[in-house]
Amino acid sequence: MRQTDLHYNFLKDLFSKTLPAFLLIGLILSGCATDKDWRTASRESAGIAPDPTTTKEAILSVYGADAWSWRGWFAIHTWIAAKRTDESGYTVYDVVGWRGSHGQPVMRIMQDIPDRFWYGEKPQVLKEHRGAGVDELIDAVDKAARDYPWKTTYKVFPGPNSNTFTAWVARQVPKLDLDLPFSAIGSGYAD
């Protein structure tokens, strides 16, 4: 066989075996691209949480929504919202990584909308407690959140992240009776 035939056969074999792989990788990566912009994505209430001005009972809810962008294909972001008896607003307990890159603690406790869309993704209630005895449960969650050991540390994987926070609070407060789904990546970090 001539040198050019060997060269031709080599290139033919190479392209016939690698071209499909490159095409597949290209398709996968193009699926990672999104026309969504986190700056304009909805952060409005999803209308799930009871109106605190008309609901007098105590409410403690754990929410989860698909993570931002391609991470939402396999992971969720979780947070906790609470309203004590007769309070007219909710306190939200959450951890968000970008706060750390702006010199702020990643953990935050503040009055906020409890059931916000997570940058365009509608949340779901993962667990809810209402009524008698929930004020005491809220006190225990509040103490656990304030004792969270990674208030200034965030890593998407393996953690600590938002799911680490929610799981850690649940471990400190067994009466919360919370089992996070497998998609709550980072929830096992504190084990």
ROBA-798539 format. One line per 10 residues: number of its first residue (from 1); their letters; for each residue x, z, y of C-alpha. Coordinates in steps of 0.2 Angstrom, whole numbers, always signed. Example, Ala and Ser with C-alpha at 12.3 -4.5 7.8 and 13.67 -1.06 7.14 Angstrom:
2
1) AS) +62:+39:-22 ~ +68:+36:-5
% end
This chain:
191
1) MRQTDLHYNF) +0:+0:+0 ~ +6:-4:+17 ~ +9:+9:+30 ~ -5:+3:+41 ~ -17:+5:+26 ~ -11:+23:+23 ~ -14:+27:+42 ~ -31:+19:+42 ~ -37:+28:+26 ~ -30:+44:+33
11) LKDLFSKTLP) -39:+42:+50 ~ -55:+36:+41 ~ -55:+52:+29 ~ -51:+63:+44 ~ -65:+57:+55 ~ -78:+56:+41 ~ -75:+74:+37 ~ -72:+82:+54 ~ -84:+72:+65 ~ -100:+79:+57
21) AFLLIGLILS) -92:+97:+60 ~ -88:+93:+78 ~ -106:+86:+80 ~ -113:+102:+73 ~ -103:+113:+84 ~ -108:+103:+99 ~ -126:+104:+95 ~ -124:+123:+92 ~ -115:+125:+109 ~ -127:+114:+118
31) GCATDKDWRT) -141:+126:+112 ~ -132:+140:+120 ~ -134:+132:+137 ~ -149:+137:+146 ~ -157:+132:+162 ~ -162:+150:+165 ~ -155:+160:+180 ~ -154:+179:+179 ~ -155:+179:+198 ~ -173:+171:+198
41) ASRESAGIAP) -179:+178:+180 ~ -194:+189:+181 ~ -192:+207:+183 ~ -210:+211:+186 ~ -221:+223:+176 ~ -227:+215:+160 ~ -243:+225:+162 ~ -240:+235:+146 ~ -238:+253:+153 ~ -253:+262:+158
51) DPTTTKEAIL) -256:+264:+177 ~ -249:+281:+181 ~ -261:+283:+196 ~ -276:+283:+184 ~ -268:+289:+168 ~ -266:+308:+170 ~ -258:+312:+152 ~ -240:+312:+149 ~ -232:+296:+142 ~ -215:+293:+134
61) SVYGADAWSW) -212:+275:+129 ~ -197:+266:+121 ~ -196:+247:+126 ~ -186:+233:+119 ~ -185:+215:+124 ~ -174:+200:+119 ~ -157:+201:+126 ~ -152:+189:+140 ~ -147:+171:+136 ~ -141:+166:+118
71) RGWFAIHTWI) -139:+185:+114 ~ -158:+186:+113 ~ -157:+175:+97 ~ -152:+190:+87 ~ -151:+206:+99 ~ -163:+216:+109 ~ -160:+227:+125 ~ -169:+244:+124 ~ -174:+258:+137 ~ -184:+273:+139
81) AAKRTDESGY) -198:+276:+151 ~ -207:+293:+154 ~ -221:+300:+165 ~ -226:+318:+164 ~ -243:+325:+166 ~ -251:+321:+183 ~ -235:+311:+189 ~ -239:+296:+199 ~ -224:+286:+193 ~ -212:+283:+179
91) TVYDVVGWRG) -194:+288:+176 ~ -184:+275:+168 ~ -168:+279:+157 ~ -157:+264:+154 ~ -139:+258:+152 ~ -134:+241:+159 ~ -116:+234:+157 ~ -115:+225:+173 ~ -116:+241:+183 ~ -99:+246:+177
101) SHGQPVMRIM) -91:+230:+183 ~ -98:+235:+201 ~ -90:+252:+200 ~ -106:+261:+196 ~ -111:+271:+180 ~ -119:+260:+167 ~ -132:+274:+164 ~ -146:+276:+176 ~ -160:+288:+178 ~ -173:+283:+192
111) QDIPDRFWYG) -191:+280:+197 ~ -194:+262:+192 ~ -207:+250:+184 ~ -207:+256:+166 ~ -211:+239:+157 ~ -201:+226:+167 ~ -198:+209:+160 ~ -180:+210:+154 ~ -174:+195:+164 ~ -188:+184:+159
121) EKPQVLKEHR) -191:+192:+142 ~ -207:+201:+139 ~ -204:+219:+132 ~ -212:+227:+118 ~ -216:+245:+115 ~ -206:+251:+101 ~ -212:+269:+101 ~ -225:+278:+112 ~ -230:+296:+113 ~ -245:+302:+124
131) GAGVDELIDA) -254:+317:+128 ~ -252:+335:+123 ~ -234:+341:+119 ~ -226:+325:+127 ~ -220:+334:+143 ~ -209:+345:+132 ~ -203:+329:+123 ~ -199:+321:+140 ~ -189:+337:+145 ~ -179:+335:+129
141) VDKAARDYPW) -176:+317:+132 ~ -171:+320:+150 ~ -158:+333:+144 ~ -151:+322:+131 ~ -150:+307:+143 ~ -140:+318:+156 ~ -129:+323:+142 ~ -125:+305:+136 ~ -106:+304:+133 ~ -103:+286:+138
151) KTTYKVFPGP) -111:+286:+155 ~ -97:+275:+162 ~ -92:+264:+147 ~ -100:+248:+140 ~ -96:+236:+127 ~ -108:+223:+121 ~ -101:+225:+103 ~ -99:+236:+94 ~ -105:+248:+108 ~ -108:+259:+117
161) NSNTFTAWVA) -122:+249:+125 ~ -140:+250:+130 ~ -145:+252:+111 ~ -131:+265:+109 ~ -139:+275:+123 ~ -157:+274:+116 ~ -151:+278:+98 ~ -140:+293:+104 ~ -155:+300:+114 ~ -166:+298:+98
171) RQVPKLDLDL) -153:+307:+88 ~ -153:+322:+100 ~ -172:+323:+100 ~ -178:+320:+82 ~ -196:+323:+88 ~ -195:+306:+97 ~ -196:+299:+79 ~ -188:+283:+83 ~ -181:+270:+71 ~ -173:+256:+81
181) PFSAIGSGYA) -174:+238:+73 ~ -159:+230:+66 ~ -158:+219:+81 ~ -154:+234:+92 ~ -135:+230:+90 ~ -124:+244:+95 ~ -137:+258:+89 ~ -125:+263:+75 ~ -111:+266:+87 ~ -114:+284:+89
191) D) -116:+288:+70
% end
